[in-house]
Amino acid sequence: MKTIFKTVACMSLLLLSLSACQEFKIDTQMTPEKEAASVRLESDALESYTISATNPQPISFKVASNTPWTISRSDNAEWLAVSPASSSVSSLNVDVTVNAVENTTYEDRSVTLTISAEKVDKTYTVVITQNRLGKLFVQPVTDALSALGADAEFTIETNLPWEVHSSEAWLTFDETSGEAEEGIKTITATAEASNVIERKATVTVTAGADTETFEVIQKGKLIVVPVADAIVADGGSQDFTIETDLPWEARSSEMWLNLDKTSGEGDGSVITVKATADPNTSIMRKAKVTVTVGGKEETFDVTQKGMTLEIVPPAETAIDRTGGELILDVDASMEWEPVTDTEWITVEKLSATQFKVTGAWNNKFAPRTGVVAVKPVSTSYGDVKSVIELTQDINFKFEGDYVINEDGSIRINSGVKTRVTTLDNFRYASMTLKFGDVNFGTKGELWAVTNAAGCNIYNQLSLGGNLRIRQDGNLPNSGKSTYKNQSLSGMNQEALNAMTEYRFEVVPDGTVDPSYDNVFYHFVRFWYNGTLNTELNFRSVYEDDPTAAGAYWFGFYNTVTDGTWYVVKSCDITVYPEGE
């Protein structure tokens, strides 16, 4: 058996089988069995190549095979020549050269070469793309230019005549057109001095059918370092600095604070401005200093010490949703008083250093905020105060079709079982609803209910003048499924749509029933627009279970499809004490 060994030349991109300085062995004395087992095809060709439109350079790669091979093209691309394109006999290692003519069109073109060999499943695919005539490459300006005026360079690479245009007159070029050149052309862009903090120009480069655009940004510098400390009450000065390369202005919001410089021409250096305060005989005060450069503003506060009046920031600013109190501390060197304009909050001064804030039950259907303040008793200090904002969460949960309005009211829509339920449980209590707009349909209803384990009380108001009160449970004293209906004369659709207030309450009666182990009675009452309309008496369900209590809810017990809806502005719960 005769074997030929040949050393393959070193190449940077050869595949593993053609790696640098590696021996490639092919058996030249083939039998059919050996041939079927050992035929092979190898190439170091890349998957893709890109060549220029003008003066295209040859592409070279190697093909090695011990069986005849061919290189086919995806189309009849006459602009591309492959040599050699085939081998009718096995060849150890062949250099293949691909040459392209110049592309005189304005479109890119490409061809796919496929390298294959007889009795070898493996193939190589090579895509060769030639750029269109006039292919344009632009390296844009990347850094912002100084507002003082500056130059910046960008480059153009093309093989066609070119032009450069600026969208703005303040940006010019040392050259605006030229002929086709080999290599890279460098253009200098010049920005005039600016009086705005930032401006932009669009640069357009055109060569043949190609266009490239980019933005040039010119930015002014503005760095303001505010005063470091408060000015003393007796009067004094503090410095601040401005660093800019544009014309600038500075102003104070208060007459008692004066600036020794209020305008200037920036040259990029640091400018020091002195802020001087008049003596202060009132409480601590603040002025706002505004520095304006090229349409941009920077602001900071200058504080001057004075007499003290401040609510000490508390650890807690939330009032309990069911109503509660907060004790706030005050740091003051004058006589003061607490004030508030929030209707659900009251304030009371406790001492020279404290006051009490009391918040009511949140009867709205959204979280709410309130404001309290302290101010001097004497008007000689002017309109000064220390203010703090307080918050309060809601007392209800919701289900069904509803909308919470911006004022904290709720619109309840029929069509599903829409309900509003208290988060807490109660025994003897009243629930008072204040209404906004009301739209009862022909089957409209309003339920007010309290549910507790084993004992439930229902109050159903429906169109047609019927009030149903039901008390049920499996409790021995209160009875099971006790219904009482009360006809409500005049309670028609017009009357219901005029409803402004609805009140449902379960109140201890104070009397007992000796036939039922002296069980206490309670009243279930219904009030319409502030007037007691119906009062019914039951043996108290709560006598059977001293721990029983239930959440109160209102809304739709059933699905009503007549378009009924109503807006409830507030819901107040009043708890009644136990006892006779």
N, C-alpha and C positions, 0 to 999 in steps of 0.2 A: 504494500500500500504506500502510495506516495503522498506526502503532506507538505504543503507550502506554508511557510510562516512569513508574515510581512508586518513590519512595524508601521503603525499608523501615525501620521504627523500630529504634533501637539496642536490642539485647537481649543479656544476658550469656550465654545458653545457646543461641543460635541456631546451627544447623548451618552448614556452610561456605557453602551457597547462600543462607542467610538471615543472614549475619554482619552485624555492626553497621555502619550507615550505608552499606550496599552497594546499588546499583541492581539491581532485579529486572525483567527485560524479558520480556514475553510478547507474542507476535504474535497479534492478534485477528482478522486476516483469513486464515482457514485454508482451504487446499485439501486434498483427501484425501491427496495426497502429502506436503504439509508437515505435516499433522496426524500422520501415521504416524511421521514422523521427529522431531517436536519435542514430543510430549506428555510431560508431566513432573509429578512429585509431590514436594513437599518438606515437611518438618515439623521443628520444633525440639523435639518431645516427647522426654522422657527414657525410658529403657527401663523404669524402675520408679519408683513413688511409694508412700510410706507415709503414711497419715493416721490421726489419733487416733479413739478410739471416741466421745468426747464433743466437741461443738463442732468438728466436722471442718471444715477450711478448704478452699475451692475450689482446684482444680488448673486451671491455664491453660496452653495451648500454641497454636502457630500451625500452620495448614495452608495451603499455597499450591499451586495446580494450575491448568492450563489445559485440564482435562477434568473431567467430573463425578466426585466422590469420595464415599465413605461411611466411617463408623466403626462397625464391628460389635463385639458383645460375645461373650465365650465362652459365656455362659449368660444366662438372663433375670434378671439381677441387678436387682431392683426398687429396691434401696437406693442405686443409682448412676444419675445422670442426666447425659447428654452433650448439650451444646447448642452449636452445631448438630451433628447426627449425620450430616449429608450435605449435598451441594450438587449440584443437578441441572444446573447450568451451570458453566462454568469460572469460577473465582474467583481473584483475584490473591493475596490474603492474608487469611485469616479467623482470628479469635480463637475458639478452642474452649474452653469451660468445662465442667469435670466437678465435680458436686456429689454429696456422699454424705450420707445421713441418719445419725443416731447409731446406733452398734452397741450394742444392749441385750443381746447374748448374751455368753457367756464363751468364745467361740471366735473366733480371727482369721478373716477372710474376704477373698477376693480375686477379681478379675475381670481378664480379658485383653481389651484393646481392640486391634483391628486396623484400621489406616488403609490404604485401598486406593483406586485410581482406575481409571477405564475405560481400557483399552488401555495400562496401565502395569504392567509386571511387578513393579516395586519396591513393597514394603509396609513399614509401620512397625508394630511390636508394642509395646504399653505394658501393663505389669502394675501394677495398683493394689491395694494391700493395706490393709485397715482393721484396726487392732488391736482385740482383744477388750475388752469392758468390764472395767475394773479392771486394766488393764495396769500392772504394778508394776516400777518402776525403783529400784534401791538402789545408792548409791555407798558401799562399805564403808570401814571403818577399815583403813588400809594399813600404818601404822607400829607397831612394838612399843611397849608402854607400860612405863614405869619401874616397878621393883619397889617404889619408895618410895610408889607410888600416883599415879595420873594420870588426866586426862580426855582423851577423844578424841571427835571428831564424825563422824557419818555422816548421809547424807541419804536421804529417801524421797520418791518421786514417784508418786502414785496418785490415782485418782478414786473410790476406795471407802474405807469405814472400814478401819482398819489396826490391827495389834497387833505388839508387839515382845517377844520372850522371850530370856532368857539361859540357857544350860545350866548355868552355875555361879553360886553365890550371891555370889561376890566381885565380879562384874561387874553393875552396876545402870545404870538409864537415868533421865534426868530426865522422860521421858514414855514410857509403855508402850502407849498406844493413842490413837486420834484418829479424827475424822470425815474424810470425803472433802474434799480441798482442791485448789484450783487452785494450781499452782506446786510448789515444792520445800520439804519439811519437814526441818528440821535437828534431829537427836537427839544429846544428849550422853551418852556412855557413861563411867562412872566405875569405875576398878579400885581396890580396896582395896590397902593395903600388903601385900607378899608376903614369905614367908620361904623360897621355893624359887627356884632359878635360872631356871626357865621353867615357865609354865603356860599353858593355852589354854582359851578358852570359845567356844562356838558361839552365834552370834546368829541368830535366826530371825525374819524379818519376813513377816507374812501379810496379804494384802488380797484379800478374796473367795476365788476359787479359786487365786490365785497365792501362791507361797511362794519367798522368796529367803533363802539362808543364807550366812554368812561367819564366819571365825574371827578372834577378837581374841587376840593373843599378849602376854603380860606377861613381860618378861625382866629378870633381875637382872644386874648388871654384876660381872665378876670379872676383874681385871687384876693379875697377879703379876709383879713384876720381881725375879728371883733375885739372890743375892749375885754380885758381879762377880769376886772374886779368891779364891784359896785362903787359908786361915788359916795363919799361921806355926806351926811345930812347938812353940814355947814357949807357945802359947796366945794368944788374941786374939779380936777380934770383926769381923764383917762385917754390914752392914745389907741388908735386902731390904724391898720395899714391897708393900702390898696396897691395891688400889682397888676398893671394892665398895659397893653400896647395900643389902646384906643382912647379917644376923648371920654371923660368921665364926669359925673355929677354926684354929689352926696347931699342929703337933706335930713333934717330931724323932724319927727312928727309933733314935737312939743316945743313951745316957746322957751321953756326953762333950760333947754339943752342947746348950746350953740357950738358950731363947728368952725374951726379957724380956716379951713379950706372947703369950698363947696363945688369946685370944678377944676378941670385941668386937661392937659394933653398928655396922654400916656405914651411912654417910650419903652415900656417893658421893665422899667426899674420900679423899686418899691417907694410908694408915697406914704408919708406919715401924716395923719390927720388928728388934731387934738379936739376932743369933745369936752366942753366945760359946762357944768351944771350950776345954776343959781342955788342959794341956800334953800333948804326944804323945811318948812315949819309944819307940814302935814305928815301923813303916813308915808311909808315907802311907795315910791312911784317909778314908773317905767316910761321910757321914750323909745320909739322905733327909729333906727337909722337905716336909710335906704341908699344904696349905691347903685347907680344906673350906668351901664356901659353898652353901647350899641344895641339898645332895646332890651337888654337883659338886666334883671334886678337881683341884687343880693341884699337881704335884710338881716338885722340883728337887734336885740334889745340892749338898752343901757339902763341899768337900775341905779336909783339913788336911794340911799337909806333914809329913814324918817321914823316917825312914831309907828309903833307896831300894831297891826290889826290883822290877824290871820287865824283861820280855822286850821287846826293842826290836822294834817292828813290822817284819817282814821284807818285802822286795819280792816274794817268792814264798812262797806257803803251800800249794802243791800238790806232793805227792810223786809221782814218776814211777810210772805204773801197773805197770811191771814190777819195781818196787822201786828204792829210791834213798835218797839222803841229803840232808839240809838242815843247814846250819850256822847256828845262831841266836845272836844277840848278847844279852848280859844287862847291864843297868845296875844295879849293886847296891852298897850300902855295908855289907854284912854277908856272912857265909859262907852259901852257898846250895847247893842240890842240885837237879838236874832229876828230875822224876817223871812217870809216865804210867800210866793204867789201861787204855789201849788195847792189846789183845792183839797187834795186828799191827805195833806200833811199839815200838822200843827207844830209850833215851836214854843218852848218855854225856857226862859233863862233860869238856871239853877244857882249859879254863883258867878263870881268875877271871872272864872276860868272855864265854866262849863254851861252847856244848854242841852235840853232834851228835845229830840225829834220824835214825833208820834205819827205813824202811818196807819191809815184805815185799811180794813179788808179790801183787797183788790177786787172790785166788782166788775172790772173790765175783762175782756177775753184775750188780751195780749199783754205782755210785759210792759211796764210803764216806768217813766223816769220823772223825778221831781228835783227841784232846786231849793236849797236853803242858803242863807247868807247871814253874815253879821256886818253891821254898819255902825259908825259913830253915832252916839246920841246927839252930839252937837253938830249943827249944820255948818259950823265954821271950817270943817275939814273938806267940805265939798262933797261931791257925789262919789264917795269911795266905799268899797265893800270887799269882803272876802267871800267867795262863793264856792259851793261844793255840790256835785250832782249825786243823787241817790237813785237806786233802782228797786223795783219790786216785781216778782214773778207772778204767774197766773195761778188761779185756784180751780181750774176746770180742765177736763179732757173732752175731746170731741170725736164724733163718728158720723158718717153719712155725708150729705151734700151741704156744705156750708162755706161761707166766705168771711174771713176776718178783715174788717175794714181798718183804715188808717187811724181812726179815732178810737179803736179798741172795741167797737161794737161788732156784732156778728149777725149775718144774714143766714137764716135757716130755711132750706128749700125742701119741699115735699118731693115725692117720687121714690125716696128710700126712707128708712127709719133713721132720720137725722136726730141726734140727741146731744145735749150738753150736760155733763155730769160733774158734780163736785168731786174734788180729789179726796176730801175728808168725809167721815161719817158723822151723823148727828142723830140725836133722839128727838126731843121736843125742839122744834125750830120753825121759823118761817122763811119762805123764799119769795122775794119780791123782784119782779121783772119790770123794767121800764122799757117801753117800746118806742121805736122810731116809726118808719113806714110799715104798714100792715096790709097784706093782700090775702084775705080768706076767700077761697073758692067755694063752690057749691057743696063740697064735702070736707071743708076745712075743719081742723081740730087742733087742740093744744092740750098736751098732757103735762101734769106735774106729779112727780112720783118720788116716794122714798122707799128704798128696798133695803131690808135687813134680813139676815138669815132666819127663815121661819116666819117672818111677819112683814107684810108689805101694805102700803097705803097708796092708793091711786086717786088722782083727781083728774077727771076727763071733762074738758069743755069742748063741745062740738056745735057746729052750726045747727040751728033748729031749736035752740033754747033748751038744751038738755045738759045738766050737770050730773055726772055720775061720780060717786065716791064709793070706792071699794076697799075693804080691809080684809085681808085673808091671811091664812096660816094654819098650821096644825097644832096651834096652842090651845090649851083647854079653856082658858078664861076669856080670851078675846073672841073666840068663835072662828069659824072657818068659812071663807068666801062670803063675807057679809057685804051685800050691795045696798046702797041707798041712792036713789035717783031723785034729783030735785029739778023740777021744771023751772026754767028761767024765762020769765015772760019778757018779751021784747028783745031777746038775745038773738037777733037776726044777723044777716050778713053785713048790713050797714052798721049795726052796733058793734060787731066784732072788729070791723075795719076801723072803727073809731077808738079802739082800745089803746090806752097809753100806759096803763099799769095793771099788772096781774099779780095777785098775792095768794099764795097757798101756805097754810100753816097748820101745824099739829101742836096743840097747846094743852097743858094739863088743866083738867076741870076742877079738881080739888074735892069732888064728891066721890062717894064709894057706893058699890053695889053689895049690900049685905048678903044677898043670895049667892054671890060668887066670892066668898071669902074676903069681902070688903075690898074688892079690886077697884082701883081708881079708874075714873072715866077720863077721857080727853076729848077735846073739840077738834074737828077738822073743819077749817074755815076757808071760804073763798071770797076774796075781795076783788071788785071790779072798779077800776079807775079811782081807787082810794076809798071806796064805799064797801062796807061789809054786805055781801049779797046773800051768802048762804052759810049756815052754821049747823053742823050735824054732830051728834054725840055718840061716842062708842066706848065700850070697855077698852081700856088701853092695852095695846099689844105689848107694850114694854113692861107691863106688870108680870108677864110670864117669864121674861128673861131680862134681868136687871142689866145685863151687859149688851143687850141687843142695840144696835145703832145702824143706820143705813145712809148711803150716799143719796143726795137729792139730785134729780135730773128733770129737765124739761125738753119738750120737742114733740116728735111724732112717735106714737106707739105702733101705728100701722103704716103701710105704704099708701100714700094718698097721691092720686094722679090728676088732681083738678087744678094744679098750678098754685096751690097755697104756698105762701112764704111770708115771713115776718122778720123784721130787723129788731134785735134786742140790744138796747144801748147799755144795759147794766143788769147785774144780778147780785142782790144783797142777801146774805144769810144772817138771821138773828137767832141766837140760841136762847131758849127759855130754861130757867132752872127747874130741877125736879122738885117734887113736894106737893103738898096739898094746895 
